[in-house]
Amino acid sequence: MYHSKEFYQEGLCAMWDAYQTYQPDKGSFGTYFNYMIRNRIIDLMRKNRLDKDHDEYFYHEETKSHES
């Protein structure tokens, strides 16, 4: 399950990283920040989904082994 605090924290970290790595000659400030934050949030959602799938798989396997 997703928690808004988790997204907020990840967004702040992405913003700080974007601030640290921004290069004005590469494009606009707002576009770069949006890109960095958006991609970090997508990565977090993917990670959470993989963790959930992993947990469900092992729970299912553990349940099957106890039934045998």
N, C-alpha and C positions, 0 to 999 in steps of 0.2 A: 504494500500500500504506500502511496505517495504522501508525503507530509509537506505542507507549504513551507515550513521552517527549513527543511532540507533543500528545497529549490531556492529559497531566499539566500541561504548561506552559499550555495554553489554559484548563484548569480553574482553575489558580492565578490567571491574569489575570482570569478571570470572577469569581472569588471576591473579588479585590481591588476590581474595579469594583462588585460588589454591596455590599461593605462601604462604599465611598465614596458610594453612591447610596441606601442603605437609608433608608426613612422609616417609623418605627415606627407611625405612624397609618394606614399603608396595608395592614398585614398582618404576619404573623409573620416573624421573622428567618429561621428554617429554611426556610420555604416560599419566601421570596424568593430565598435563596441557591440552593436546589434549582432553581428556575425559571431563574435567570440562568445557572447552570453548564450545566444540561441544554440550554438553547437555544444556548449558545455552542458546545457540542460538536456539536450537530446542524448548526449553520452550518459548522463546520469539515469535517464529513463531506460536506456538500453541495459545499463548495468543492473538496475533494479529488476528488470524483466528477466535477465539471465540468472540472477541470484534466486528469484522466485521459482523459475523453472528448475534450477538445480536443487533447491530445497524440496520441491514437490516430488522430484524423481527419487531422491534418497528417502523421503518419507514413505513413498509408495513401495520402494524396495525393502525397506525395514519392516513395513507392515506385512509384506508377502513372506518374509523370512520367519516372522513370528507365527504366522498361520500354518506353516509347514510342520 
